C-alpha cells in the first residue's frame, strides 16, 4: 500500500472518526495527543479502540488505508496507558510526537513488545514513526537515526509547528516562501536520515488547510526533494497530497525504460538513454518509482 498522505483525525470526535475512512488517505492517524484535551484523553482511548476494532477487517480485506495512532509523548504520564488500551486493537503503527532520541524509541519498542505478547499480536508487527525536530534537543539527535537499525521504524517525520513554538520563532518561511535556516536544516536531516536507513521520509503538514493552491506547490516540491509522503490535517488536503506524490505517466514510462535498459545490459554500470547517461543511481530511483506506483 502507498503512504503518500498521513491524515490526522482527533481521537475524541465520533463524527470525524466516522467520516475519515472515506477521505482517500493512505494512512489515517487517529490522534490522542494535541488534538485531544487532557480531560478527554480517557474517553478518546475508548473511541479509538472501538474505531480500530470496527475497521480491522476492512483493512485485512484490502480496505485501502493503514490505521495508525499518535500516542502522547513518551516520557510523560499518558503514553503507557495509551498503549495498553489501543494496542489490542492492532493498529498498523504508532506515531510518536516530540521524540527525543533512540533511547526513548528503544524504551517504547520494548513496551510495545510486552503489550503485543499479552495481546496475542505478532511480535514486531506494530511499526513506529517518530516525529523529530519538534524541540531543539530533538533536532540535534536526528542524525543518530541514520547510524542504527531499528526494525520497528517505518519512517521519520518532522514537525514545524512545535519547533517554531519551542525556539520562539515568529516565522517558519521567508518572504519568498522558502523555509528559514533552522527549519530547512531539520527537514534536510530527516530526509537524509530516513533515506540512509531505507525508511520513508514524511514531510511536515501545511497548516493553512484552506490554501490548497499553496499546498499543491509545497507538496510538489516535497516530492521533488525526495520525500515519500506528507502529513495532513484536513480531508481536503488528501487528494492534493496524493496527486503530488504519485508519479505521472511520463515519469513511469522513463522509469520502465531505464529498468528495461539495464536488464538488457547486465553488468553495465552506465548506459545511454535518450541522449543522456543513466547510471546505477538512476536505476535505483526508477525501481523505487515503479514500486511506489504498485
Long-range contacts (C-beta under 8 A, 24 or more apart in sequence): 1-26, 1-64, 1-65, 1-66, 2-26, 2-242, 2-245, 2-292, 2-294, 3-27, 3-66, 3-154, 3-155, 3-200, 3-202, 3-228, 3-229, 4-228, 4-229, 4-230, 4-241, 4-242, 4-244, 4-245, 4-246, 5-229, 5-230, 5-232, 5-237, 5-238, 5-241, 5-242, 5-245, 6-68, 6-95, 6-157, 6-202, 6-229, 6-230, 6-231, 6-232, 7-232, 7-233, 7-235, 7-237, 7-238, 8-35, 8-70, 8-205, 8-231, 8-232, 8-233, 9-35, 10-35, 10-36, 10-44, 11-35, 11-36, 11-44, 11-45, 11-47, 11-48, 11-69, 12-36, 12-37, 12-40, 12-43, 12-44, 12-47, 14-47, 17-47, 17-48, 17-51, 19-235, 20-235, 21-55, 21-58, 21-63, 21-65, 23-235, 23-238, 24-238, 24-239, 24-242, 25-65, 25-232, 25-235, 25-238, 26-65, 26-66, 26-229, 26-242, 27-65, 27-66, 27-68, 27-92, 27-229, 28-65, 28-66, 28-67, 28-68, 29-68, 29-69, 29-70, 29-95, 29-231, 30-67, 30-68, 30-69, 30-70, 31-69, 31-70, 32-69, 32-70, 32-71, 32-72, 32-78, 32-82, 32-86, 33-70, 33-71, 33-72, 33-73, 33-97, 34-97, 41-72, 41-78, 45-81, 45-82, 45-85, 45-86, 46-85, 48-85, 48-86, 48-89, 49-85, 49-86, 49-88, 49-89, 51-89, 52-86, 52-89, 52-90, 52-91, 53-89, 56-89, 56-90, 59-92, 66-92, 66-93, 67-91, 67-92, 68-92, 68-93, 68-94, 68-95, 68-129, 69-93, 69-94, 69-95, 70-94, 70-95, 70-96, 70-97, 71-95, 71-96, 71-97, 72-97, 73-97, 73-98, 74-99, 74-100, 74-104, 74-107, 74-108, 75-100, 75-104, 79-108, 80-111, 83-111, 83-112, 83-115, 84-115, 87-112, 87-115, 87-116, 87-119, 87-121, 87-126, 88-115, 88-119, 88-121, 90-119, 90-121, 90-125, 90-126, 91-126, 92-126, 92-127, 93-126, 93-127, 93-128, 93-129, 93-154, 94-126, 94-127, 94-128, 94-129, 95-128, 95-129, 95-130, 95-131, 95-157, 96-128, 96-129, 96-130, 96-131, 97-131, 97-134, 97-159, 97-162, 98-131, 98-134, 98-135, 98-138, 98-159, 98-162, 99-130, 99-131, 99-132, 99-134, 99-138, 100-135, 100-137, 100-138, 100-141, 101-137, 101-138, 101-141, 101-144, 102-141, 102-144, 102-145, 102-148, 102-150, 105-130, 105-150, 105-152, 105-153, 106-150, 109-150, 109-152, 112-152, 124-151, 124-152, 126-152, 127-152, 127-153, 127-154, 128-152, 128-153, 128-154, 129-153, 129-154, 129-155, 129-156, 129-157, 129-200, 129-202, 130-156, 130-157, 131-157, 131-158, 131-159, 131-162, 132-156, 132-157, 132-158, 132-159, 132-186, 132-189, 132-190, 133-158, 133-159, 133-163, 133-186, 133-187, 133-189, 133-190, 134-158, 134-159, 134-162, 134-163, 134-166, 135-162, 135-163, 135-166, 136-166, 136-167, 139-163, 139-182, 139-185, 139-186, 139-189, 142-186, 142-189, 142-190, 142-193, 143-189, 143-193, 144-193, 145-193, 145-194, 145-197, 145-199, 146-192, 146-193, 146-196, 146-197, 149-197, 153-197, 153-199, 154-199, 154-200, 155-194, 155-199, 155-200, 155-201, 155-202, 155-228, 155-229, 156-190, 156-193, 156-194, 156-199, 156-200, 156-201, 156-202, 157-190, 157-202, 157-203, 157-204, 157-231, 158-186, 158-187, 158-190, 158-202, 158-203, 158-204, 159-204, 159-205, 160-186, 160-204, 160-205, 161-204, 161-205, 161-207, 191-225, 191-226, 191-227, 194-228, 195-226, 200-228, 200-229, 201-226, 201-227, 201-228, 202-227, 202-228, 202-229, 202-230, 202-231, 203-227, 203-229, 203-230, 203-231, 204-230, 204-231, 205-230, 205-231, 205-232, 205-233, 206-230, 206-237, 207-233, 209-233, 209-234, 209-236, 209-237, 212-236, 212-237, 212-240, 215-240, 215-241, 216-240, 216-243, 216-244, 219-243, 219-244, 219-245, 220-244, 228-292, 246-293, 247-289, 247-292, 247-293, 251-289, 252-289, 252-290, 252-293, 254-286, 255-285, 255-286, 255-287, 255-289, 255-290, 256-286, 256-290, 258-282, 258-283, 258-286, 259-283, 259-286, 259-287, 259-290
